Amino acid sequence: MEVWRARDADVEAIHAARCGDPFAVLGPHLTSEGWVIRVFAPDAVRVRALTRKGELLADLPRRKGDFFEALIPSATERPSYRVEVESVHGTSSYIDSYAFGPALGPLDDYLLREGSHRQLYRRLGAQLTTHEGVDGVLFALWAPNAMRASVVGDFNHWDGRRCQMRKRYDSGLWEIFVPHIGAGTVYKYELTGPDGVLLPLKADPFGFEAELRPSTASVVADSADFVWTDAEYMAKRSEGEPRRKPMAIYEVHLGSWKRGYDGGFLSYDELAHQLIPYVADMGYTAIELMPISEHPLDESWGYQPIGLFAPTRRHGEPAGFARFVDKAHAAGLGVILDWAPAHFPTDEHGLARFDGTALYEHADPRKGFHPDWNTAIYNFGRHEVANFLYCNALYWVDRFHIDGLRVDAVASMLYLDYSRREGEWLPNADGSRENREAIAFLRHANELVYGGFPGAITIAEESTAFPGVSAPTDHGGLGFGFKWNMGWMNDTLEYMSHDPIYRRWSHDKMTFGLLYAFSENFVLPISHDEVVHGKGSMVYKMPGDDWQRFANVRAFYGFMWGHPGKKLLFMGQEFGQTMEWNSAESLPWWLLDHWPHQGVQALIRDLNHIYRETPALYSRDCEPEGFRWIVVNDDQQSVLAFLRRGAQSDPPVAVVCNFTPEPRINYRVGLPYQGHWRELLNSDAAVYGGSNLGNFGGVVAEARPSHGFPCSATLVLPPLATLYLVFTPPGEEQAPA
């Protein structure tokens, strides 16, 4: 046999899709007798090699089966050619993927192995590119233990033999450039495990777009940087400390905030047109979106994602999501994403046993399986896996100008024995329970976000007493900007659920949070988790008749907005939704035809605007100097009062709460300054649906010491209500409202 011919074993391996390096066999190769072209063309009757201009280079005789090869005696340099295939279906031609050299380089290999490739999302996945002068798509993935990897799709008849990928042995990366396909191409990866067993088709871990469920393929997306118009917003975002800025977050599940007339999902553009103006009018500073990464099961609400890099197709294409963020920024609103790096579902097209081994997850279920959610846990100690997750966080902040990441289920990441019984977990060598690999991962992820994107924030959903969650990493902390205050939420909602006659016995539930309020940078969350799964809506957590239920809700919101800590409220609770949240349908917007719901909505709107315009209510949220108790121990009357302060020049605000339906007349509270204190807010005002009992727009404090303050005033405390009183310096008094 001529020496230029491929070995029989290689021809058999190509047919069986088990060739270790298909690029060493297929495509153009220089031999001692000249250049040879080898093509694998299933169903072909005739194969020819043409120049790029369409001139005949050579007929390629059939070597065996679907393998064709020919020597090109006239070629003095590497031939540039097209393949023309005649079959029973007609004639087609294409540029051969095996005619191209590698697109990835040794730096990609090195940085991935090291776990420090910060822009891996610009290298892996399906990248629209021009390679060696030809337009097409570079497919690249990490599957180090696979015996073979192929990209399959309509463009190659889903035949894993046609586009067998080149393996980069230094890193376990695979790559292939497929010419003349573009955005919208549907694809998956076909892999053979290390045992030679063909695996289920896999979606792309770095897929930037996905099919709409129940379909599960990845889609080639135009991942070029979006043309943004938010330069002014981004510049302003980078100014000042986030913990000293107002933060009132509207938490949203995009699939159920509002539905179309046909009951279907709104597109990102429709949401931008309807949701953004609503949130801006309500006075919020940011929208927090429950996870929008592609996920197979609606009922998971996105917390079990498959496509971490793909905005869910339920609402449109990635560019539509970018437009949504851009319009939010134009309205002065930040966009925070819920991010779920703790675990992933085991659907066969996802990451579970991706290359036939426990690649992304721990092999031992005592570390790699989550018993609560029947999901797999990432192997945070593996550099490549941590790099995958780092890059996902950076991808959203970089590509989509996301302003913050709220990291889900942090508590489950911090402890090896989280939700496990004795014998179901593996302790560290010294017997300790902290998950040191996950802790190191979280610290570095926070360092990357804060170090690379000024003004961006991270927020931890963390429910334990783990120290220093929002402390800087160089001070031994986890490096988050903020932490959800789950203890405050549980205590205060328990208190509010009691009949007012019994609240005196639980008074400490409302005051205990101030013992640790400044140990972290806290967000006060009334999230989706509090209004689902039998917990009832905010209105129906409250005791009493309907009037009292709504009055309780208004009093609680007033207390919450006055309390130290940033604010978060789940959609629907801002207008007093009475039924639990149902993710399968729209919010009951028809409730706003009724007065009590209009009143709650008006209160939240005013609270947000007052909060944003009053530095004493936000600028020292995370510092004890911003808070002082006035009345802390009046458990018999269920009254609380405290002072909020900002800078020395900011007028202080007194917050006074009466959590009984009994009005309190001539109730004296201490105040720091003599003079006029304007009634900035009264949750019992008629405009909010209350009884309209109050203080005629303000009170005058006299030089009579009380509660440790040099001055005091007597107030009328309306039933089940919260008052805000702001000091008005002499000469700035306003007429009563």
ChimeraX attribute file (.defattr): number of C-alpha atoms within 10 A of each C-alpha:
attribute: neighborCount
match mode: 1-to-1
recipient: residues
	/A:1	6
	/A:2	7
	/A:3	9
	/A:4	18
	/A:5	17
	/A:6	18
	/A:7	12
	/A:8	11
	/A:9	10
	/A:10	18
	/A:11	24
	/A:12	15
	/A:13	17
	/A:14	22
	/A:15	18
	/A:16	11
	/A:17	22
	/A:18	18
	/A:19	22
	/A:20	18
	/A:21	18
	/A:22	22
	/A:23	21
	/A:24	14
	/A:25	22
	/A:26	25
	/A:27	20
	/A:28	25
	/A:29	18
	/A:30	17
	/A:31	12
	/A:32	7
	/A:33	12
	/A:34	16
	/A:35	20
	/A:36	23
	/A:37	26
	/A:38	26
	/A:39	24
	/A:40	25
	/A:41	21
	/A:42	16
	/A:43	13
	/A:44	20
	/A:45	15
	/A:46	16
	/A:47	26
	/A:48	21
	/A:49	29
	/A:50	21
	/A:51	15
	/A:52	15
	/A:53	9
	/A:54	13
	/A:55	11
	/A:56	14
	/A:57	22
	/A:58	18
	/A:59	18
	/A:60	22
	/A:61	16
	/A:62	19
	/A:63	17
	/A:64	13
	/A:65	14
	/A:66	17
	/A:67	22
	/A:68	23
	/A:69	26
	/A:70	22
	/A:71	24
	/A:72	20
	/A:73	12
	/A:74	11
	/A:75	14
	/A:76	10
	/A:77	9
	/A:78	14
	/A:79	22
	/A:80	17
	/A:81	23
	/A:82	22
	/A:83	22
	/A:84	22
	/A:85	19
	/A:86	16
	/A:87	14
	/A:88	8
	/A:89	8
	/A:90	9
	/A:91	13
	/A:92	11
	/A:93	15
	/A:94	16
	/A:95	20
	/A:96	23
	/A:97	21
	/A:98	24
	/A:99	20
	/A:100	19
	/A:101	13
	/A:102	16
	/A:103	15
	/A:104	17
	/A:105	10
	/A:106	11
	/A:107	10
	/A:108	19
	/A:109	18
	/A:110	14
	/A:111	17
	/A:112	23
	/A:113	18
	/A:114	14
	/A:115	19
	/A:116	18
	/A:117	21
	/A:118	18
	/A:119	17
	/A:120	21
	/A:121	21
	/A:122	15
	/A:123	18
	/A:124	22
	/A:125	24
	/A:126	32
	/A:127	25
	/A:128	23
	/A:129	18
	/A:130	14
	/A:131	17
	/A:132	11
	/A:133	7
	/A:134	14
	/A:135	16
	/A:136	20
	/A:137	24
	/A:138	24
	/A:139	26
	/A:140	24
	/A:141	23
	/A:142	26
	/A:143	22
	/A:144	23
	/A:145	18
	/A:146	24
	/A:147	22
	/A:148	28
	/A:149	32
	/A:150	24
	/A:151	28
	/A:152	21
	/A:153	19
	/A:154	10
	/A:155	16
	/A:156	13
	/A:157	9
	/A:158	17
	/A:159	17
	/A:160	22
	/A:161	25
	/A:162	21
	/A:163	27
	/A:164	30
	/A:165	28
	/A:166	23
	/A:167	26
	/A:168	18
	/A:169	10
	/A:170	12
	/A:171	19
	/A:172	16
	/A:173	21
	/A:174	23
	/A:175	25
	/A:176	27
	/A:177	30
	/A:178	24
	/A:179	20
	/A:180	14
	/A:181	15
	/A:182	19
	/A:183	16
	/A:184	14
	/A:185	16
	/A:186	19
	/A:187	27
	/A:188	22
	/A:189	27
	/A:190	26
	/A:191	27
	/A:192	22
	/A:193	21
	/A:194	15
	/A:195	11
	/A:196	13
	/A:197	12
	/A:198	17
	/A:199	18
	/A:200	17
	/A:201	22
	/A:202	23
	/A:203	23
	/A:204	33
	/A:205	22
	/A:206	26
	/A:207	28
	/A:208	26
	/A:209	30
	/A:210	31
	/A:211	19
	/A:212	17
	/A:213	15
	/A:214	9
	/A:215	9
	/A:216	23
	/A:217	23
	/A:218	28
	/A:219	23
	/A:220	23
	/A:221	24
	/A:222	19
	/A:223	17
	/A:224	12
	/A:225	11
	/A:226	15
	/A:227	10
	/A:228	13
	/A:229	13
	/A:230	18
	/A:231	12
	/A:232	10
	/A:233	17
	/A:234	18
	/A:235	11
	/A:236	13
	/A:237	19
	/A:238	13
	/A:239	10
	/A:240	11
	/A:241	12
	/A:242	16
	/A:243	20
	/A:244	16
	/A:245	17
	/A:246	24
	/A:247	21
	/A:248	25
	/A:249	28
	/A:250	26
	/A:251	24
	/A:252	21
	/A:253	19
	/A:254	23
	/A:255	21
	/A:256	20
	/A:257	23
	/A:258	20
	/A:259	18
	/A:260	11
	/A:261	8
	/A:262	6
	/A:263	12
	/A:264	16
	/A:265	21
	/A:266	21
	/A:267	21
	/A:268	24
	/A:269	18
	/A:270	15
	/A:271	20
	/A:272	20
	/A:273	14
	/A:274	13
	/A:275	19
	/A:276	23
	/A:277	16
	/A:278	12
	/A:279	20
	/A:280	17
	/A:281	12
	/A:282	20
	/A:283	22
	/A:284	27
	/A:285	22
	/A:286	25
	/A:287	25
	/A:288	22
	/A:289	19
	/A:290	22
	/A:291	26
	/A:292	26
	/A:293	24
	/A:294	27
	/A:295	30
	/A:296	21
	/A:297	15
	/A:298	14
	/A:299	12
	/A:300	14
	/A:301	18
	/A:302	21
	/A:303	25
	/A:304	26
	/A:305	25
	/A:306	27
	/A:307	27
	/A:308	29
	/A:309	25
	/A:310	26
	/A:311	25
	/A:312	26
	/A:313	20
	/A:314	21
	/A:315	21
	/A:316	17
	/A:317	20
	/A:318	23
	/A:319	20
	/A:320	18
	/A:321	22
	/A:322	22
	/A:323	19
	/A:324	23
	/A:325	26
	/A:326	26
	/A:327	20
	/A:328	24
	/A:329	24
	/A:330	16
	/A:331	17
	/A:332	18
	/A:333	23
	/A:334	25
	/A:335	24
	/A:336	28
	/A:337	25
	/A:338	23
	/A:339	27
	/A:340	23
	/A:341	24
	/A:342	24
	/A:343	25
	/A:344	27
	/A:345	24
	/A:346	18
	/A:347	12
	/A:348	14
	/A:349	21
	/A:350	22
	/A:351	23
	/A:352	23
	/A:353	19
	/A:354	27
	/A:355	26
	/A:356	22
	/A:357	18
	/A:358	18
	/A:359	21
	/A:360	25
	/A:361	25
	/A:362	20
	/A:363	16
	/A:364	11
	/A:365	15
	/A:366	18
	/A:367	20
	/A:368	19
	/A:369	21
	/A:370	20
	/A:371	14
	/A:372	9
	/A:373	12
	/A:374	12
	/A:375	19
	/A:376	26
	/A:377	25
	/A:378	26
	/A:379	22
	/A:380	26
	/A:381	16
	/A:382	17
	/A:383	16
	/A:384	22
	/A:385	20
	/A:386	26
	/A:387	24
	/A:388	24
	/A:389	19
	/A:390	25
	/A:391	25
	/A:392	22
	/A:393	26
	/A:394	23
	/A:395	20
	/A:396	21
	/A:397	21
	/A:398	17
	/A:399	14
	/A:400	21
	/A:401	23
	/A:402	23
	/A:403	26
	/A:404	25
	/A:405	27
	/A:406	25
	/A:407	21
	/A:408	21
	/A:409	18
	/A:410	23
	/A:411	16
	/A:412	21
	/A:413	25
	/A:414	22
	/A:415	20
	/A:416	21
	/A:417	21
	/A:418	18
	/A:419	12
	/A:420	14
	/A:421	8
	/A:422	7
	/A:423	9
	/A:424	15
	/A:425	19
	/A:426	17
	/A:427	17
	/A:428	12
	/A:429	7
	/A:430	6
	/A:431	8
	/A:432	13
	/A:433	16
	/A:434	17
	/A:435	21
	/A:436	17
	/A:437	15
	/A:438	22
	/A:439	19
	/A:440	16
	/A:441	20
	/A:442	26
	/A:443	19
	/A:444	17
	/A:445	24
	/A:446	23
	/A:447	17
	/A:448	16
	/A:449	23
	/A:450	17
	/A:451	11
	/A:452	13
	/A:453	19
	/A:454	17
	/A:455	19
	/A:456	23
	/A:457	21
	/A:458	23
	/A:459	27
	/A:460	27
	/A:461	21
	/A:462	21
	/A:463	15
	/A:464	14
	/A:465	9
	/A:466	13
	/A:467	12
	/A:468	18
	/A:469	27
	/A:470	20
	/A:471	18
	/A:472	16
	/A:473	18
	/A:474	10
	/A:475	9
	/A:476	12
	/A:477	16
	/A:478	25
	/A:479	25
	/A:480	28
	/A:481	25
	/A:482	24
	/A:483	26
	/A:484	25
	/A:485	25
	/A:486	17
	/A:487	17
	/A:488	23
	/A:489	20
	/A:490	14
	/A:491	17
	/A:492	21
	/A:493	18
	/A:494	16
	/A:495	21
	/A:496	23
	/A:497	18
	/A:498	17
	/A:499	14
	/A:500	21
	/A:501	13
	/A:502	13
	/A:503	22
	/A:504	20
	/A:505	14
	/A:506	17
	/A:507	21
	/A:508	16
	/A:509	19
	/A:510	21
	/A:511	16
	/A:512	14
	/A:513	18
	/A:514	16
	/A:515	8
	/A:516	13
	/A:517	20
	/A:518	19
	/A:519	16
	/A:520	21
	/A:521	24
	/A:522	26
	/A:523	26
	/A:524	23
	/A:525	25
	/A:526	24
	/A:527	18
	/A:528	21
	/A:529	11
	/A:530	20
	/A:531	24
	/A:532	15
	/A:533	11
	/A:534	9
	/A:535	13
	/A:536	17
	/A:537	20
	/A:538	26
	/A:539	24
	/A:540	20
	/A:541	20
	/A:542	25
	/A:543	16
	/A:544	17
	/A:545	9
	/A:546	13
	/A:547	12
	/A:548	18
	/A:549	21
	/A:550	27
	/A:551	31
	/A:552	31
	/A:553	24
	/A:554	29
	/A:555	24
	/A:556	24
	/A:557	22
	/A:558	24
	/A:559	24
	/A:560	22
	/A:561	22
	/A:562	27
	/A:563	22
	/A:564	28
	/A:565	31
	/A:566	28
	/A:567	26
	/A:568	23
	/A:569	21
	/A:570	21
	/A:571	22
	/A:572	26
	/A:573	25
	/A:574	23
	/A:575	22
	/A:576	24
	/A:577	23
	/A:578	19
	/A:579	16
	/A:580	21
	/A:581	27
	/A:582	15
	/A:583	18
	/A:584	15
	/A:585	15
	/A:586	20
	/A:587	20
	/A:588	17
	/A:589	13
	/A:590	8
	/A:591	16
	/A:592	16
	/A:593	9
	/A:594	9
	/A:595	13
	/A:596	21
	/A:597	23
	/A:598	18
	/A:599	26
	/A:600	27
	/A:601	21
	/A:602	17
	/A:603	26
	/A:604	24
	/A:605	20
	/A:606	18
	/A:607	24
	/A:608	22
	/A:609	17
	/A:610	17
	/A:611	21
	/A:612	20
	/A:613	12
	/A:614	19
	/A:615	23
	/A:616	27
	/A:617	30
	/A:618	28
	/A:619	24
	/A:620	23
	/A:621	29
	/A:622	22
	/A:623	18
	/A:624	16
	/A:625	13
	/A:626	20
	/A:627	25
	/A:628	15
	/A:629	18
	/A:630	21
	/A:631	21
	/A:632	17
	/A:633	16
	/A:634	12
	/A:635	15
	/A:636	12
	/A:637	17
	/A:638	23
	/A:639	23
	/A:640	23
	/A:641	22
	/A:642	21
	/A:643	25
	/A:644	26
	/A:645	24
	/A:646	22
	/A:647	13
	/A:648	8
	/A:649	9
	/A:650	15
	/A:651	17
	/A:652	26
	/A:653	28
	/A:654	28
	/A:655	26
	/A:656	26
	/A:657	25
	/A:658	24
	/A:659	28
	/A:660	24
	/A:661	16
	/A:662	14
	/A:663	17
	/A:664	16
	/A:665	12
	/A:666	11
	/A:667	12
	/A:668	17
	/A:669	23
	/A:670	26
	/A:671	28
	/A:672	19
	/A:673	19
	/A:674	19
	/A:675	20
	/A:676	22
	/A:677	26
	/A:678	23
	/A:679	21
	/A:680	19
	/A:681	21
	/A:682	28
	/A:683	36
	/A:684	26
	/A:685	18
	/A:686	12
	/A:687	17
	/A:688	24
	/A:689	21
	/A:690	23
	/A:691	16
	/A:692	16
	/A:693	17
	/A:694	22
	/A:695	18
	/A:696	13
	/A:697	16
	/A:698	24
	/A:699	21
	/A:700	18
	/A:701	23
	/A:702	17
	/A:703	17
	/A:704	13
	/A:705	15
	/A:706	17
	/A:707	15
	/A:708	14
	/A:709	15
	/A:710	16
	/A:711	20
	/A:712	24
	/A:713	22
	/A:714	16
	/A:715	20
	/A:716	17
	/A:717	27
	/A:718	27
	/A:719	25
	/A:720	27
	/A:721	31
	/A:722	29
	/A:723	29
	/A:724	24
	/A:725	21
	/A:726	24
	/A:727	26
	/A:728	20
	/A:729	13
	/A:730	9
	/A:731	7
	/A:732	9
	/A:733	14
	/A:734	12
	/A:735	9
	/A:736	11
	/A:737	10
